[in-house]
Structure formats: structure tokens, C-alpha cells
């Protein structure tokens, strides 16, 4: 996949995620927005990691 196509895919996906409603209660759980959660889950499946923990460890290196 070319870099331009991938960049466009991510930009479009991000715009769609930003429009997702957030039904969580107000409080301490709003440090991350719903778009961040969805994009993280997409990364796990896109990069074919075994678990979210494995994905986070590899991304932090």
C-alpha cells in the first residue's frame, strides 16, 4: 500500500472516529476520547498483534 493511500485512509478513518458519540458518564474516564480507543483497536488488528498489551509494548519501543 502506497504511503499516500495509507495516509488518506488514516485521515478519513480519523475523521469518522471523531464523529462517534461518547456515552460515558462525566468524570475521570474522559482523559482519552472515543476516537483514540477506536484507532488503537484498529492498530491492533491492522498490525496483527496477539493482544493489546503486546501492541502497546511494541509501539512504546
N, C-alpha and C positions, 0 to 999 in steps of 0.2 A: 504494500500500500504506500503510495507516494506521500511525502511529508505534507504537501498542500492539501491532499484529500483528507488525511488524518486530522490535520489542524481544523479543517472545516467541519468534520464530523464532531470533534470535541467542542467546538464553538456552538454548533447547533444543539448538541446534547446539553450543554451548559445552559443555554437559553431556555430550553424546555424544562430542565430541572428547576430553574429559578422561579418558574410559574407554578410549581407544585404547592398545594396548600399545606400549611403546617397546623395540625390539630392538637399539638401538645399543649398542656397547661402552661401558663406563665410560671417562670421560676428559674432555678439554676440550670435546667436542662436546655437552655437556649444558647449555649456557647457555640454550638455548631448548627448550621441551618440544614434543612432537609436536602437541599441540593448537594451539600458536602457528603451526606450519607449515601445518596444515590450514586454519586460519582465514584465514591470509594468502593461501593459494591460492584459497579461496572468494571473498575480496575481489577478487582479480584478475579472476575470471570474472564475479562479480556486477556489478562496475562496468565490465566490458567494456573493460579496458585492453589495449593491444597486447602488453605484456610486463610481467614482474615488476619490471624496472628502472623502467619508465615509471610503474607503480603506486606504487612506493616514493618516487620523486621527487615525484609529485603529493601523496602523503599527508604528506610532510615539510614542505610549504609551509604 
